[in-house]
Amino acid sequence: MRQRIALAASEKLSELEIGPPDEGISQEAIVTADELEAKLRGAFPDSDVEIIDLTGTSDHYQARIVSKSFEGKSKLEQHRLVYAALGEAMKGPVHALALSTYSPTQWEKSKN
């Protein structure tokens, strides 16, 4: 009896560790660069947005956003606005986001 319980527990553990054989990333869980850009343009209509998929896996991105909405705000406040705009995408589908945010004034200064 103990041997059966140990085997059953071992099989359950293996299933939990590796998941069922055909289990993969759900297509609903993927957020494309175009979808991220659309969300950001919706939140910051005046913005210049550039999104780069860093790994080709639709979960590690780099974003550059220039918007009047960032004028007079700290980097922390700017990033909080971006995270709020992306909402649920940042709670799972997007694993990493390297942000560069600028007001138009900051952007002009950064180019010199």
N, C-alpha and C positions, 0 to 999 in steps of 0.2 A: 504494500500500500504506500509506504513512504517513497519508494522508488518511483511510482506512478505520479505522485504529487510533485516530486522534484523534477521529473521529466516535463510534466505539464507546466510547471512554473518556468522552467528553462525555455520551453517553446514560446510561452507568452512573452518572456523577456526578450527573446530574439526578435519576435514580431514587433515589439515596441521599439527596439533599438534600430531596426532597419526598415520597418514598415512593410506593407504588402509589396510584392514584386512589381506591380504596375503603377504604384503610387508615384506621382511626380508633382511638379509645381502646377497648380491649377492655373489655367489661362486667365481666369478672373483676377488672380492675384498679381498678374504682371501689369506694370504701368509703363507704357512706352514713353520715349522722350517727347514725342508729339503730344501725348496726353498731359505730361507735366507742363510743357510749354503752354498748352491751351488753358490749363488751370491758372498758371501765373499771369498770362495775358488777361484772363477774365478778372483776376484780382487787382492787377496793375495795368489798366488799359493803355496808359501812356508809355509803357515800358519797352525797352529793348532787351530781349531775352535770348540767351544762347544756352542750349542744353546739350551736353555730350554724354553718351553712354560710355563710361570708362572701361567696362569689361565685356560688353556685348551680351550681358545676361539680364538686362533690364532691371537691375536692382542697385547698381552703383553709378551715380551720376555726378557730373560737375555742372554747376549752373552759374551763369553770369547774368545779373539783372540790374539794369539801370532804370530808375524810376523816380519821378518827382515825389512820390509817396515817401521816399526815404530821406527827403530833405530835412535837415535839422534833427535827425534821429541817430542814435548810436548804432554801431554794428550789431550789438545785441538786440536792440529794438527792431532793426531791419530784418534780422534773421528770424525773429519771432513772428513778424508779419508774413514772411515767406512760409514758415512752418504752418501757420494758421491757414494760409491760402491752400496749401497742399493737403491739409487735413488728414484723412484716413490713409492716404498713400504713404505717409511717414510712420504709420503704425504697423507696418508689415511689408508691403510690396517693395518699398524702397529701403534698402538696407543701409546705404550710405549716400550722403549728399554733401559734396564740397561746394560751399557757397561763396560767391564773390558778389557783394551787393554794393551799389553805389547810387548816390543822388547824381543828377546830371553834372552838378558842380564838382563833386568828388571824382566823377569819371573823367572830366576834362583835366583836372589836376593830375590824375594817375597816368595820363598819356604823355605828360611832359617830363 
